[in-house]
């Protein structure tokens, strides 16, 4: 069992930056692949980025490549999403997720946080 709690959301101007953090508790954090997803109003949940258990492999969806970076700190049981050069279309609720498979498919992640709102204004 893994409990995930996101923080760091808020409002930003286009071109600005925000850093999201996800704190994990419960089972061994380093044994899980981690990912960030987002869901905008009226849209389906969308994959943003994923990271391997040791942080050695990351992958980001095309729309955020070069702007967002996922990272993790196993000593602190945290995963982060650094978001730079934000755009209004990045506005969404952002969720961190933990699973045993590194995938873009949200159905294969076992544990989810409650989400944190990110709003980007033009």
Secondary structure, 3 states (H helix, E strand, C coil): CEEEEEECCEEEECCCCEEEEEEEEECCHHHCEEEEEEECCCCCCEEEEEECCCCCCEEECHHHCCCEEEEEECCCCEEEEEECCCCHHHCEEEEEEEECCCCCCHHHCCEECCCEEEEEEC
